[in-house]
């Protein structure tokens, strides 16, 4: 799993472009998802999201994806689950102080963000994880955010 996670960081520019296409698709289908009901589409969308992002990013399904802001390196893979940069315990070789055989997630985030057009987003402060959203789809959250006008009227 870690090898694919590092591959995704090395190819962060391509992953960024793929995300932009997927984001456009999600926004396009948001009115349909709203009509069906976000609660009804949550489970199947979360299942697909979990498989894809699990393979590519070792995703933990926090429900508040920050991959496009963290160089395609999931901050939830940090043993301390730090969402805003390294802890200060990075070893001289760039590895984690908690798991010495693992490269620091934030070293990888820096590496990946350098390959992205939107790499400056790495400097945007991320909110703490809302644990009520664990296991929920960040894709459905994006659809809700982009197409909210009739949220309460879904069947």
C-alpha positions in Angstrom: 0.0 0.0 0.0 2.8 2.4 0.9 4.4 2.0 -2.6 1.2 3.2 -4.3 0.9 6.1 -1.8 4.4 7.2 -2.7 3.7 6.7 -6.5 0.7 9.1 -6.1 2.9 11.7 -4.5 5.5 11.3 -7.3 2.8 11.8 -9.8 0.9 14.5 -7.9 0.6 16.7 -11.0 -1.2 14.0 -12.9 -3.3 13.2 -9.8 -4.2 16.9 -9.5 -5.5 16.9 -13.1 -7.4 13.7 -12.5 -9.0 15.2 -9.4 -10.0 18.3 -11.3 -11.8 16.1 -13.8 -13.5 14.1 -11.1 -14.5 17.3 -9.3 -16.2 18.6 -12.4 -18.0 15.3 -12.8 -19.2 15.4 -9.1 -20.4 19.0 -9.5 -22.3 18.0 -12.7 -24.0 15.0 -11.0 -24.7 17.0 -7.8 -28.2 18.1 -8.8 -29.1 14.4 -9.5 -27.7 13.3 -6.2 -29.6 16.1 -4.5 -32.9 14.9 -6.1 -32.2 11.3 -5.2 -31.2 12.3 -1.7 -27.6 12.7 -0.4 -28.3 10.2 2.4 -29.2 7.6 -0.2 -26.1 8.2 -2.3 -23.7 8.4 0.6 -23.1 4.7 1.1 -22.4 3.7 -2.5 -20.3 6.8 -3.2 -18.3 6.3 0.0 -17.7 2.7 -1.0 -16.3 3.7 -4.4 -14.3 6.5 -2.8 -12.9 4.3 -0.1 -11.6 1.7 -2.7 -10.1 4.2 -5.1 -8.6 6.5 -2.5 -7.6 3.6 -0.3 -5.5 2.1 -3.1 -4.0 5.3 -4.4 -3.5 7.3 -1.1 -4.0 4.8 1.7 -7.0 6.9 2.6 -8.5 6.7 6.1 -11.9 8.1 5.0 -11.8 11.1 7.4 -14.7 12.7 5.4 -12.7 15.9 5.1 -10.2 15.2 2.3 -7.2 17.4 2.1 -5.2 15.6 -0.6 -5.4 18.4 -3.1 -3.9 20.7 -0.4 -1.2 18.3 0.8 0.6 17.2 -2.3 -1.6 14.1 -2.6 -0.1 12.8 0.7 -2.9 12.0 3.1 -2.2 13.7 6.5 -4.3 11.0 8.2 -1.4 8.6 7.5 0.7 10.5 10.0 0.9 8.5 13.2 0.0 11.7 15.0 -2.7 12.6 12.4 -1.3 16.1 12.1 -3.1 18.1 9.4 -0.9 21.2 9.3 2.7 20.2 8.9 5.2 18.0 10.6 5.6 17.6 14.3 9.2 18.7 14.5 10.3 15.1 15.2 11.4 14.4 11.7 14.6 12.4 11.6 17.6 13.6 9.7 16.8 11.1 6.9 13.2 12.6 6.5 11.6 9.7 8.3 8.9 9.7 11.0 10.0 9.8 14.7 7.1 7.4 15.6 7.6 4.9 12.7 11.3 5.2 11.8 11.0 3.1 8.6 8.3 5.4 7.2 9.1 8.6 5.4 7.3 11.6 7.1 3.9 12.2 5.5 4.7 15.9 5.5 8.0 15.4 3.7 6.0 13.6 1.0 3.4 16.4 1.1 6.1 19.0 0.4 7.5 16.8 -2.4 4.1 16.3 -4.0 3.0 19.9 -3.7 6.1 21.0 -5.7 4.7 18.9 -8.6 1.2 20.5 -8.5 0.0 23.7 -10.1 -2.0 24.3 -6.9 0.9 23.4 -4.7 0.7 26.6 -2.7 -2.4 25.2 -1.0 0.0 23.4 1.2 0.3 26.6 3.2 -3.5 26.8 3.9 -4.3 25.9 7.5 -6.5 22.8 7.7 -9.2 22.5 10.3 -9.0 19.7 12.9 -10.7 16.5 11.9 -14.4 16.4 12.8 -14.6 12.8 14.0 -18.4 12.7 13.4 -17.5 12.6 9.7 -15.2 9.6 9.9 -16.2 7.0 7.2 -18.3 9.5 5.3 -17.7 10.5 1.7 -15.8 13.7 1.1 -17.1 13.5 -2.5 -20.7 13.7 -1.3 -19.7 16.6 1.0 -18.3 18.4 -2.0 -21.6 17.8 -3.9 -23.6 19.2 -0.9 -21.3 22.2 -0.8 -21.6 23.0 -4.5 -25.3 22.2 -5.0 -27.0 23.1 -1.6 -30.0 25.1 -2.8 -32.6 22.3 -2.2 -30.8 20.3 0.5 -33.9 19.9 2.7 -36.2 19.0 -0.1 -34.6 15.7 -1.1 -36.9 12.7 -1.0 
